[in-house]
Amino acid sequence: MGNKKQETITFKADETLAKALHRVPNKSEFIRTAILNALENSCPLCQGTGILTSEQRTHWAKFLNTHSLQKCDSCKAVHLVCGSDEISCRH
């Protein structure tokens, strides 16, 4: 395997976060893992911003004409349901 080129990225942290990170044995690995996890689990619609643009809200409203958000009785996770199809959770 070839060596992957690495880049150093820095960011500012408030005092509380900085103190917490100083207690982590391998800060770089912890931060890499946290960032990758956040990117992999971000909302596909808003892409992790938490805010929909007006265009996205328009598409979302149209989508909700044939879909709904429901809470699973078993695991309590909110999920999308298409039309009258219900997918039961296997928890």
C-alpha positions, 0 to 999 in steps of 0.5 A: 500500500502507498502512503496516503498524503495527510494534511494538518487541519486546525480549529479553534476551541473554547476553554471548556472543549480544550480542557476536555480534549487535553484529557483524551489520550489520542486527541488526533484519533478521537477528533478524526473518529468524531468527525467521520462519525458526524459526516456519516450520520448527518441528515441527507437532506440538510447535509448536517446543517440543521436548516433547510433552504426554501427550495428544500422546504418546497421539495420536502412539502411535496414529499410529505404528500405521499410520505409521513414521519412515524415513531416506531412503537418498539425502538421509538426511532422516527422514520419515514413511511411511504404512503400506506406502507408500514415497515415494522422495526425488528427490535 
